[in-house]
């Protein structure tokens, strides 16, 4: 069922001829064995052998049966691996979606209304002020309904218990002061079974006319879907255990304490958190388990026009039902089983909501874009009367060196953020409206088919702005340069030691200085060795190849764009040399970046932020070595206003 590039698949045991029609297997037959699912009834307590590898705690079921609680077995739901051209469907005792009754909360009755009707006023997740002390984050099953089909009900994973009643898996907003410690307890309330990679290979029986038949087995890279952890995407913090350590295992039914120390000189900005357990990130984060982090600006860090701007948390999640269902099936998932094949974007857990604005007033939209793979290109369409402008303030949680920057559209790909100031005017007295939508142009996305030239991106409406006429207009935003922490000092004039210049090729079979990295073979346990040792407290220059297809995400430290392969002047000023990112994807060929390995020793992870690719192993990590706390001594020579303590914040009007 994965032979077609289009969202039309054939039944197991048949072949596709033109990716729309199926036949009885005249030429090539591929039958894939997927991990078995729990069933509702028909338990057989006599089974005791460990043949199908679902249960992790010793009890398992015989071939052809399923375990429900890792001791009992029921009738297998699915298909067996068969001779070419044939298939055997065994008895099904559970209606989709979802596993056995009694193990999950009930789904809404049929027909169930969409959780957020189109046109509802935008809601905001609950905010947690980290300074108030320790809090709980509960990772649990979340029943949801497709906004495009009120009868399509299924389960996903997320933080719904903590978000203030959004009815969505999105977690609360963590609001953090520089110098705070994020003290949270991550409670994994999921249960076994938790299929692993080794015991659930993808087995294919293939028959080719004239050559005969053979069995092909490949490792299943989507697994451990009920084991989790937490990644604070964008925070400049330690990767040691108990902080931003993505190699932590929080197994089903367990809890882990996090104490994430945010430096006193951390720049204010917009970041996010999500699960990052290798092999399960796409299903967990792509299924909606995520939330926003806002690092607050210190008093005096911004001019009043910026500091007093009304904030709009704007967390976008692209949900691709077909792709997610396929990934979940690979991992033996009993939860994510929607019927639909559509893709759509929700904002703060809502589908196509509205947001009320006053004419002439500036609003700061804190935008986060979460997706498994597809990108988006946001613009404001004023065909409903409103005339709106967008001014870019920051990307990936780092202020521009000079802001604001007028833009016509904003590029988003998996993991990207942007802070955008928006102001609208109305030509008529009765109010007006505008639509934030993705036009799909220039945004990149590589489908699971790995078509090298694919430029598919989401196209559609996202949120409607309802503008009330006031007859007033805020002044234009002043041009400003904010003081920066020294770990984000402008590196464009830095002198880079030759030993710190490297090439990174972001592609399947990733290359570091021309030699293969782990590529698609990175393993969480036993952990693959590091790519290389890099010294702490120094500045580095990397040439990045092939990021036009694979968004490169770097943990712990941001990197600064130096050049974009001679493609800087493209009639689009969303990207400019000097901008900072922790994730980057754009059709500009090779780019050159510089970064500091500031103060933190330990793992510095790098990976493709197409989450499926990361789970498949397109990931590695550097071992940052040296004395913890070492800072680069050249920062203040480049920027005399940069600061290494809390008292250095400020700005200059230009």
C-alpha positions in Angstrom: 0.0 0.0 0.0 3.0 2.3 -0.2 3.8 1.9 -3.9 1.7 4.9 -5.1 2.9 8.4 -4.9 -0.6 9.8 -4.8 -3.0 9.4 -1.9 -4.8 6.4 -3.5 -3.6 3.0 -2.3 -4.5 -0.6 -3.1 -5.6 -3.3 -0.7 -3.0 -5.7 0.8 -2.5 -8.5 -1.6 -3.2 -6.5 -4.8 -1.1 -4.3 -7.1 -1.5 -0.8 -8.3 -1.3 -0.2 -12.0 -1.8 3.5 -12.4 -2.0 4.4 -8.7 -5.7 4.5 -8.9 -6.7 1.0 -10.0 -5.9 -2.3 -8.3 -5.7 -5.8 -9.7 -5.1 -9.3 -8.4 -1.4 -9.2 -8.5 -0.5 -10.0 -12.1 3.1 -8.7 -12.1 4.4 -7.7 -8.6 2.8 -8.4 -5.3 3.9 -6.8 -2.1 2.3 -7.8 1.2 3.5 -6.0 4.3 3.2 -7.3 7.8 2.5 -4.6 10.2 2.7 -4.9 14.0 -0.4 -6.4 15.5 -3.1 -4.4 17.3 -5.0 -5.1 20.5 -8.5 -6.5 20.2 -11.6 -6.2 22.2 -12.6 -9.8 23.0 -11.8 -13.4 22.4 -9.0 -13.7 25.0 -7.1 -17.0 25.2 -5.2 -17.3 28.4 -3.4 -20.4 27.2 -0.9 -18.5 25.0 2.5 -17.9 26.6 5.2 -17.9 23.9 7.0 -14.7 22.9 6.7 -14.9 19.2 5.2 -11.6 18.0 7.3 -9.2 20.2 4.6 -6.8 21.2 4.9 -7.1 25.0 7.9 -5.8 26.7 7.5 -7.4 30.1 7.7 -11.1 29.3 4.2 -12.1 28.4 3.3 -12.3 24.7 1.0 -14.1 22.4 1.4 -16.7 19.8 1.6 -15.9 16.1 -1.8 -15.1 14.7 -3.1 -13.6 18.0 -2.8 -10.3 19.8 -2.1 -9.3 23.4 -4.4 -6.9 25.1 -2.6 -6.5 28.5 0.6 -8.4 27.7 -0.8 -11.5 29.3 -4.0 -12.2 27.4 -4.4 -12.9 23.7 -7.2 -12.3 21.3 -7.9 -12.9 17.6 -5.4 -11.2 15.4 -6.7 -8.2 13.5 -5.0 -7.7 10.2 -3.5 -9.7 7.4 -0.8 -12.4 7.3 2.2 -12.6 5.0 1.1 -14.7 2.0 2.3 -16.1 -1.2 2.3 -13.7 -4.1 -1.1 -12.7 -5.3 -3.0 -14.0 -2.3 -4.1 -12.6 1.0 -5.9 -14.0 4.1 -7.8 -11.7 6.3 -8.3 -13.0 9.8 -11.3 -12.2 12.1 -11.7 -8.7 13.2 -13.3 -8.1 16.6 -12.7 -4.4 17.2 -14.3 -1.6 15.2 -11.9 1.2 14.2 -10.8 3.6 15.6 -9.1 2.7 18.9 -8.1 -0.3 21.0 -10.0 -2.4 23.5 -12.9 -0.8 25.4 -12.0 0.0 29.0 -8.4 1.0 28.3 -9.1 4.5 26.9 -11.7 7.2 27.5 -14.8 6.9 25.4 -15.0 8.6 22.0 -17.7 11.2 21.5 -21.0 9.8 20.3 -21.8 9.6 16.6 -22.3 12.0 15.0 -19.9 14.3 17.0 -19.5 18.0 16.3 -16.2 19.3 15.2 -14.3 20.4 18.3 -13.9 24.0 17.0 -16.4 25.1 14.4 -15.1 27.2 11.5 -15.3 30.9 12.4 -15.1 30.5 16.2 -13.2 33.1 18.1 -9.5 32.1 18.5 -8.8 30.8 22.0 -5.4 30.7 23.8 -3.9 27.8 25.8 -3.5 28.2 29.5 -0.3 29.9 30.5 2.0 28.5 33.1 4.4 31.0 34.8 7.5 29.0 35.4 8.5 31.3 38.3 5.5 30.1 40.3 7.2 26.7 40.9 7.0 23.1 39.8 4.2 22.0 37.6 3.0 18.8 35.9 2.9 18.0 32.3 0.7 15.0 31.5 1.4 13.0 28.3 -1.8 11.1 27.7 -4.4 9.8 25.2 -6.5 12.5 23.7 -9.8 11.7 21.8 -10.3 14.1 18.9 -12.6 14.6 16.0 -11.5 15.7 12.5 -12.7 19.2 11.8 -13.5 18.2 8.2 -15.7 15.2 9.1 -17.6 15.1 12.4 -17.9 11.3 12.2 -14.2 10.7 11.9 -13.2 10.2 15.5 -9.9 8.8 16.7 -7.2 9.1 19.3 -3.9 10.9 19.5 -1.3 11.7 22.1 -0.8 15.1 23.8 -1.0 17.4 26.8 -4.8 18.2 26.8 -5.0 17.8 30.6 -2.9 20.9 31.1 -4.0 23.3 28.4 -7.0 24.9 30.0 -9.8 23.0 28.1 -8.9 23.7 24.5 -10.2 20.2 23.5 -7.0 19.6 21.6 -3.6 17.9 22.3 -1.7 21.2 22.4 0.0 21.9 25.8 0.1 25.0 27.9 2.2 28.0 27.2 5.3 28.0 29.4 6.2 31.6 30.2 9.8 31.9 31.4 11.9 34.8 32.8 15.7 34.8 31.9 17.3 33.1 34.9 14.3 30.9 35.8 14.5 27.1 36.2 11.8 25.3 34.4 10.8 22.7 37.1 8.3 20.2 35.7 7.3 16.6 36.1 6.6 14.8 32.9 4.0 12.1 33.6 3.7 9.5 30.9 0.2 8.2 31.4 0.3 5.9 28.3 0.3 2.1 28.7 1.8 -1.0 27.1 2.0 -2.5 24.5 4.9 -0.4 23.2 6.3 -2.2 20.1 10.0 -1.9 19.5 11.9 -1.7 16.3 13.8 -5.0 16.4 10.8 -7.2 17.1 8.5 -5.7 14.4 10.4 -5.6 11.1 8.6 -4.8 7.9 8.5 -8.1 6.1 7.6 -8.1 2.4 6.8 -11.0 0.1 7.7 -9.8 -3.4 7.1 -11.6 -6.7 8.5 -10.3 -10.0 7.4 -11.9 -13.2 10.3 -13.9 -14.7 12.4 -13.7 -11.5 10.3 -15.6 -9.0 9.5 -14.6 -5.4 11.5 -13.7 -2.4 11.1 -12.3 1.1 12.5 -8.8 1.9 12.8 -7.6 5.5 13.8 -4.1 6.6 14.0 -2.5 10.0 10.9 -0.7 11.2 12.1 2.8 12.1 8.8 3.9 13.7 8.4 2.3 17.1 8.3 2.8 20.9 5.3 5.1 20.3 4.3 5.1 24.0 7.8 6.1 25.3 8.4 9.8 25.4 10.5 12.7 26.6 10.7 16.5 26.2 12.7 18.8 23.9 12.7 22.5 24.5 13.2 23.5 20.9 15.1 26.8 20.6 16.2 27.3 24.3 19.8 27.9 24.9 20.2 25.5 27.8 22.2 22.4 28.8 21.6 19.0 27.2 22.5 17.1 30.3 20.1 14.6 31.8 17.2 16.4 33.5 17.5 19.3 31.1 17.2 19.3 27.3 18.3 15.7 27.0 16.5 14.1 24.1 18.1 10.7 24.9 16.0 10.4 28.1 13.4 7.6 28.1 10.1 8.2 29.9 8.5 4.8 29.6 4.7 4.1 29.8 3.4 4.6 33.3 6.5 6.5 34.6 7.4 10.1 35.4 10.6 12.1 35.1 11.6 15.3 36.8 13.0 18.1 34.6 15.0 21.1 36.0 15.9 23.2 32.9 18.1 26.1 33.9 17.5 29.1 31.6 20.6 31.5 31.6 20.2 35.0 33.0 21.4 36.4 29.7 18.9 34.4 27.6 17.3 36.6 24.9 13.5 37.0 25.0 11.8 35.1 22.3 9.3 32.5 21.0 10.2 28.8 21.2 8.3 25.5 21.6 8.5 22.1 23.2 7.6 18.7 22.0 8.4 15.0 22.5 11.7 13.9 20.9 12.1 10.2 21.6 13.9 8.8 18.7 11.6 6.6 16.4 8.5 8.2 17.9 8.9 11.9 17.4 6.8 12.1 14.1 3.8 10.3 15.5 3.9 12.0 18.9 4.7 15.6 17.9 3.0 15.3 14.5 -0.1 14.0 16.3 -0.3 17.3 18.2 1.8 16.8 21.4 3.5 20.2 21.6 3.3 23.6 23.2 4.7 27.2 23.1 7.5 28.6 25.2 7.8 32.3 25.7 11.0 33.7 27.2 10.0 37.1 28.4 11.9 40.3 27.6 13.6 42.0 30.5 12.3 45.4 31.4 14.1 48.0 29.2 15.1 45.5 26.5 12.6 46.9 23.9 11.2 50.4 23.1 7.6 50.9 24.5 6.1 50.5 21.0 7.3 46.9 21.0 7.2 46.1 24.7 3.5 47.2 25.0 2.3 45.5 21.9 -0.7 43.2 22.4 0.4 39.6 22.0 -1.4 36.9 19.9 -0.1 33.4 20.6 -0.4 31.6 17.2 0.5 28.0 17.3 0.0 26.3 13.9 -0.1 22.6 13.5 -0.4 20.9 10.1 -2.2 17.6 10.4 -1.8 15.2 7.4 -4.2 12.4 8.2 -3.1 10.0 5.5 0.6 10.4 6.2 0.2 10.2 10.0 -2.0 7.1 9.7 0.7 5.4 7.6 3.4 6.3 10.1 1.3 5.2 13.0 0.6 1.8 11.3 4.3 1.3 10.8 4.7 1.6 14.6 1.9 -0.8 15.5 -0.2 2.1 16.8 -3.6 1.4 18.2 -4.5 5.1 18.6 -4.0 7.2 15.5 -6.5 5.6 13.1 -8.5 8.3 11.3 -10.5 7.4 8.2 -9.9 10.7 6.3 -7.0 11.4 3.9 -7.1 15.2 4.2 -4.5 17.6 5.5 -5.4 20.8 7.3 -3.9 23.5 9.7 -5.3 24.2 13.1 -4.3 27.2 15.2 -4.3 26.8 19.0 -6.2 23.6 18.4 -8.9 25.3 16.3 -9.8 25.0 12.6 -10.1 28.2 10.7 -10.9 30.4 13.7 -11.3 34.2 13.7 -9.5 36.9 15.7 -10.8 40.3 16.4 -8.6 43.3 16.0 -8.9 47.1 16.3 -8.1 49.1 13.2 -4.7 50.8 13.3 -3.4 48.9 16.3 -0.2 46.8 16.2 -0.4 43.2 17.3 2.5 40.9 18.0 1.8 37.5 16.5 4.0 34.8 18.1 3.9 32.2 15.3 5.0 28.6 15.7 4.7 26.1 12.9 4.6 22.4 13.8 4.4 19.7 11.1 5.9 16.4 10.2 7.0 17.5 6.7 4.9 20.0 4.8 5.7 23.7 4.8 3.5 26.8 4.4 4.0 30.4 3.2 1.7 32.8 5.1 0.3 36.0 3.7 -2.6 38.2 4.6 -5.2 38.4 1.9 -7.2 41.6 2.1 -9.9 40.8 -0.5 -12.5 41.1 2.3 -11.7 44.8 2.7 -8.9 45.1 5.2 -5.6 46.4 4.3 -2.9 44.8 6.5 0.8 45.0 6.8 3.4 42.6 8.3 6.6 43.7 10.0 9.1 40.9 10.9 10.6 41.2 14.4 12.3 37.9 15.0 12.8 34.4 13.6 13.3 31.2 15.6 13.2 33.3 18.8 16.0 35.7 18.0 15.4 39.4 17.2 16.7 40.7 13.9 19.8 42.8 14.1 17.7 45.7 12.8 14.0 45.6 13.2 11.3 45.7 12.0 11.6 44.4 8.4 8.6 44.8 6.1 7.6 41.5 4.5 4.8 40.4 2.2 4.8 36.8 3.3 6.4 34.5 6.0 8.0 31.2 5.2 7.3 28.3 7.6 8.6 24.7 7.6 8.6 22.1 10.4 9.9 23.7 13.6 10.1 27.3 12.3 8.9 30.3 14.3 8.4 34.0 13.5 7.4 37.0 15.5 5.4 39.3 13.2 3.8 42.7 14.0 0.5 43.1 12.1 -1.5 46.3 11.6 -4.7 46.6 9.6 -6.9 49.4 8.3 -10.5 49.6 7.1 -11.7 51.6 4.1 -15.3 51.4 5.1 -17.2 52.4 8.3 -18.8 49.0 8.9 -15.6 47.1 9.6 -13.7 44.7 7.4 -11.8 41.4 7.3 -8.7 39.7 6.0 -7.6 36.1 5.7 -4.3 34.7 6.9 -3.7 31.9 4.4 -0.9 29.8 3.0 -0.4 30.3 -0.7 2.0 27.3 -1.0 4.5 29.2 -3.1 8.2 28.8 -2.4 7.5 26.6 0.7 9.3 23.3 0.6 8.2 19.8 1.6 9.5 16.4 0.7 6.9 13.7 0.7 7.5 10.3 2.0 8.1 9.2 -1.6 11.4 11.2 -1.5 10.7 12.9 -4.9 13.8 15.2 -5.1 12.0 18.1 -6.8 8.8 18.0 -4.7 7.7 21.5 -3.7 4.3 20.6 -2.3 3.2 22.8 0.6 -0.1 23.5 2.4 -2.4 25.7 0.5 -5.5 27.1 2.2 -7.1 29.4 4.7 -5.8 29.4 8.3 -7.4 32.3 10.3 -9.7 35.2 9.5 -8.9 38.7 11.0 -12.1 40.7 11.9 -11.2 44.3 12.0 -13.3 46.9 13.9 -13.0 50.4 12.4 -11.7 52.9 14.9 -10.5 55.8 12.8 -7.1 55.8 14.6 -3.7 54.6 13.5 -0.7 53.7 15.7 2.5 55.3 14.6 4.9 53.3 12.4 7.2 51.1 14.4 10.6 52.8 15.2 13.7 51.3 13.6 15.7 49.8 16.4 18.7 47.6 17.2 18.4 45.7 20.5 21.4 44.8 22.7 22.2 41.2 22.4 23.5 38.5 24.7 27.1 37.8 23.7 26.3 34.2 22.6 24.3 35.9 19.8 26.9 38.6 18.8 27.1 39.3 15.1 29.7 36.9 13.7 29.9 38.2 10.2 33.3 39.9 10.9 34.6 37.1 13.1 37.9 35.4 12.4 37.3 31.7 12.3 40.2 29.2 13.0 40.8 26.9 10.1 40.3 23.9 12.4 36.7 25.1 13.1 35.6 25.2 9.5 33.6 22.2 8.3 31.2 20.9 5.6 27.9 19.4 6.5 25.9 17.7 3.8 22.2 17.3 4.9 20.9 14.4 2.9 20.2 10.7 3.4 23.7 9.4 4.4 24.7 12.7 5.9 28.3 13.7 5.3 30.6 15.6 7.7 33.8 16.9 5.9 33.1 14.4 3.2 32.9 11.3 5.3 29.6 9.5 6.0 27.9 10.2 9.3 25.3 7.9 10.7 22.8 8.7 7.9 19.7 6.6 8.2 21.4 4.3 10.8 21.3 6.5 13.9 20.2 4.4 16.9 18.9 5.6 20.2 19.9 2.5 22.1 22.6 1.5 22.0 23.4 5.1 21.1 25.4 5.7 17.9 28.8 7.4 18.6 29.1 11.2 18.1 29.8 12.8 14.7 32.8 14.6 16.1 34.2 16.4 19.2 33.9 20.2 19.0 35.5 22.6 21.5 33.3 24.6 23.8 33.6 28.4 24.0 34.7 28.9 20.3 33.2 30.1 17.1 32.7 27.8 14.1 31.8 28.0 10.4 29.9 25.4 8.6 29.0 25.1 4.9 25.6 23.4 4.7 24.7 21.5 1.5 21.3 20.0 0.5 19.2 22.0 3.0 16.9 22.8 0.2 15.2 19.4 0.9 16.0 18.8 4.5 15.5 21.5 7.1 18.6 21.5 9.4 17.8 21.8 13.1 20.5 22.3 15.6 19.9 21.9 19.4 21.2 24.1 22.1 22.9 26.8 19.9 21.5 29.0 17.2 23.5 29.6 14.0 23.8 32.8 11.9 23.3 32.9 8.1 26.5 34.3 6.5 25.5 33.9 2.8 23.0 31.9 0.8 25.1 30.6 -2.1 24.8 33.8 -4.1 21.0 33.8 -3.9 20.6 36.6 -1.4 18.7 38.9 -3.8 15.6 36.9 -4.7 12.9 39.6 -4.3 12.0 38.2 -0.9 13.5 39.7 2.2 12.2 37.2 4.7 15.7 35.8 4.7 18.8 38.0 4.9 22.5 37.4 5.8 22.9 38.1 9.5 19.6 36.4 10.5 19.7 33.7 13.2 18.0 30.3 13.0 17.9 27.0 14.8 16.1 25.4 11.8 16.5 26.4 8.1 15.1 25.4 4.8 15.1 27.4 1.6 15.8 26.9 -2.1 19.1 28.7 -2.2 21.6 25.9 -2.6 24.6 25.8 -0.3 24.6 28.2 2.7 27.3 29.2 5.1 26.5 29.6 8.8 28.5 30.5 11.9 27.8 29.6 15.5 29.2 29.7 19.0 29.5 26.6 21.1 28.6 28.7 24.1 29.2 27.5 27.7 27.4 24.1 27.5 29.3 20.9 27.1 27.7 17.6 26.2 25.4 16.5 23.3 24.6 19.0 20.6 22.1 17.2 18.3 21.7 18.0 14.6 19.0 16.4 12.4 16.6 16.9 9.6 13.4 18.4 11.0 11.2 16.4 8.6 10.3 14.4 11.6 9.9 11.1 9.8 13.4 11.4 8.4 14.7 12.1 11.9 13.0 9.0 13.3 14.5 7.0 10.4 17.9 8.0 11.6 18.8 11.2 9.7 20.3 12.6 12.9 23.5 12.8 14.8 25.1 14.7 17.6 28.4 16.5 18.4 30.1 16.0 21.7 30.9 19.6 22.9 34.1 19.1 25.0 36.0 21.3 27.4 35.3 23.2 30.6 31.6 23.8 31.3 30.8 27.5 31.3 33.5 28.6 28.9 32.5 31.7 26.9 34.0 32.9 23.6 36.3 35.8 24.4 36.0 37.5 21.0 32.3 38.4 21.3 32.7 41.8 22.9 35.4 42.7 20.4 32.8 42.3 17.7 29.9 44.0 19.6 30.8 46.2 22.6 27.1 46.3 23.6 26.6 42.6 24.0 26.1 41.3 27.5 26.9 38.2 29.6 24.7 39.1 32.6 21.2 40.4 33.2 22.1 44.1 33.4 23.2 44.6 29.8 19.8 44.8 28.1 18.8 47.9 26.1 18.4 49.2 22.6 19.4 51.9 20.2 17.0 53.8 17.9 18.2 54.0 14.3 
